Amino acid sequence: MKNSPSVSFFKNAWNLVKLYWESKDVKKEFIEAFKKEYIDKVPQWHYGAAFCGKSRTNNSLESGNNVLKNFFNRVKK
């Protein structure tokens, strides 16, 4: 999804990922947490959303990954 060239492509990719996860019985809590953190909150993290000349790294995603990790570590306890 991070290589999406446009917002519409990004949204379509998300729908496919979500359907795939549902078919593989990924926990609904994870899908909803991912959607809340990466799709609803800041959907402009894909490459197509970067300004011309802007570095295209995923370093800003690391804080989002931490939020998900912390959420699921709390749920397990």
C-alpha atoms as one frame of an Amber mdcrd trajectory, in Angstrom:
protein
   0.000   0.000   0.000   2.865   2.389   0.710   3.731   2.374  -3.011   0.279
   3.609  -4.041   0.565   6.332  -6.689  -2.760   8.004  -5.762  -5.414   8.205
  -3.038  -7.922   6.163  -5.042  -5.344   3.427  -5.642  -4.517   3.511  -1.910
  -8.187   3.085  -0.950  -8.643   0.209  -3.399  -5.479  -1.452  -2.091  -6.797
  -1.111   1.468 -10.060  -2.795   0.496  -8.134  -5.711  -1.018  -5.860  -6.034
   2.019  -8.866  -5.966   4.339 -10.669  -8.655   2.343  -7.522 -10.790   2.332
  -7.062 -10.438   6.083 -10.719 -11.327   6.674 -10.344 -14.438   4.497  -7.296
 -15.458   6.577  -9.213 -14.966   9.851  -7.062 -12.085  11.041  -8.571 -10.799
  14.271 -11.176  -8.115  13.757  -9.561  -6.045  16.546  -6.313  -5.870  14.576
  -8.073  -4.885  11.349 -10.003  -2.138  13.135  -6.891  -0.872  14.945  -4.944
  -0.794  11.660  -7.824   1.002   9.932  -8.110   3.540  12.736  -4.363   4.264
  12.823  -3.376   4.099   9.142  -6.488   4.468   7.008  -8.831   6.832   8.867
  -6.333   8.916  10.838  -3.584   9.682   8.319  -4.315   8.129   4.932  -1.648
  10.255   3.221   1.372   8.121   4.188   1.692   6.399   0.814   4.291   7.399
  -1.786   1.748   9.060  -4.067   0.974  11.583  -1.332   4.570  12.812  -1.010
   5.468  16.257  -2.299   7.851  16.380  -5.218  11.406  16.132  -3.949  10.320
  14.962  -0.508  12.149  11.975   0.900  10.091   8.847   0.448  10.990   6.850
   3.525   8.650   5.145   5.945  10.350   6.403   9.115   7.219   8.308  10.151
   5.343   5.012  10.146   7.442   3.659  12.981   5.489   5.663  15.574   2.254
   4.228  14.175   3.686   0.737  14.387   4.518   1.421  18.011   0.918   2.446
  18.713  -0.369  -0.828  17.264   2.232  -2.878  19.126   1.399  -1.181  22.423
  -2.320  -1.658  21.846  -2.030  -5.374  21.247   0.439  -5.912  24.074  -2.059
  -4.311  26.471  -4.928  -6.448  25.117  -2.985  -9.703  25.730  -2.231  -8.914
  29.389
